[in-house]
Amino acid sequence: MMESLPVPVVLLDARDRIQYANSAAENFLGLSLLQMRAHALTEMLPADNPIFQLVAQVRRRGLTVVEHELVLEGPRLLRRTGITVHGTLLPEQPGSVMLTLHDASAARALDRQLTFRNAARSVSGMAAILAHEVKNPLSGIRGAAQLLEATVAEEDRELAVLIRDEADRIRDLVERMEVFNEKPIERRPINIHRVLEHVRMLAQSGFAAHIRFVETYDPSLPPVFGNRDQLVQVLLNLVKNAAEAVSGGAGNGPGRAPGEITLCTAYRHSVRLAVPGSEDRVHLPLMVMVRDNGPGVPEAIRPHLFEPFLTTKVAGSGLGLALAAKIVGDHGGSIQIESRPGRTDVLLHLPVLSDDAETP
């Protein structure tokens, strides 16, 4: 019965040695039962891991104890974050504790995707209002300022130039917001590796000339069903963020690793995204990853990375990642960021061209 459960289950004896782990636990922890039985839990996790305190409380109280947001990381384990652990005493085996492990990170990632899309839609509505209500009168103001600039006295010309420059600044802001509109995109079969190669060449000929690129591609990938220009825009923005991260972190100072950006593609059969309001699940097998060895994203802002106008850059607008989330969402895909000190991974999960896809 334990073997058929989809939830990882681990049974500890009185000395905290693993007696049993079902198949789900083997996949979850990245170890076989034989490997787990060869080591005590203290050899697999640091001694200060909260899971040991949980086990002690279960034995002391004889009740089920739950801990949330645990990190399971050790020299022999796959790193897992945001884990909920339930500990239960087994009366028929004195001192034995059964642990069930629940990974809520996928559900949280999907919730964040919906939040990002809702935020992008809010910006879209704002952009439409700005474009309609501001750009038309703004062109009249700018034209009047140009006429004044040519006719007013020399001492007043500076004011006319100021009006024109401020009108241009407002127009640029409105145009930046217009990228969030809800217009349908034109999609066709795209070779994602050609897009990545184009992005890499642009980066290395400009802002990332001093950074080493590593390319790990799966040449057997099918075409992406997408818009080339928008995919270039998203990936170029992600590579630029990565370049800025390694330039300001891992790439500077003695003893630090040189700046490096990894571009990776792979095929993931199991990635599916639930469509809100229906029972459909969209298959997103194509994975594109942009990895950097910078200092990592501060933990305090990780949940808010895709919110519009949030930025840690002095000259940033805070729209880059919000726009990336919208474009990937318009393609029917998902985007997520995994970060820790010394490494940040941005993962795009995209649909491939299907037989029933409508192409122009």
Salt bridges, closest charged atoms under 4 A:
ASP16 OD1 - ARG59 NH2 2.87
GLU43 OE1 - HIS39 ND1 3.30
GLU69 OE2 - ARG108 NH1 3.22
GLU73 OE1 - ARG79 NE 3.10
ASP103 OD2 - ARG80 NH1 3.91
GLU133 OE2 - HIS132 ND1 3.02
GLU149 OE1 - ARG164 NH1 3.04
GLU154 OE1 - ARG157 NH1 3.17
ASP165 OD1 - ARG164 NH2 3.46
GLU166 OE1 - ARG169 NH2 2.93
ASP168 OD1 - ARG142 NE 2.37
ASP168 OD1 - ARG171 NH1 3.56
ASP172 OD1 - ARG171 NH2 3.43
GLU178 OE1 - LYS135 NZ 3.34
GLU186 OE2 - ARG188 NH2 2.64
GLU197 OE2 - ARG200 NH2 2.37
GLU215 OE2 - ARG200 NE 3.25
ASP229 OD1 - ARG228 NH1 3.81
GLU244 OE2 - LYS240 NZ 2.74
GLU244 OE1 - LYS313 NZ 2.72
GLU260 OE1 - ARG212 NH1 2.28
GLU307 OE2 - HIS304 ND1 2.88
ASP330 OD2 - LYS326 NZ 2.62
ASP345 OD1 - ARG291 NE 2.72
ASP345 OD2 - ARG343 NH2 3.29
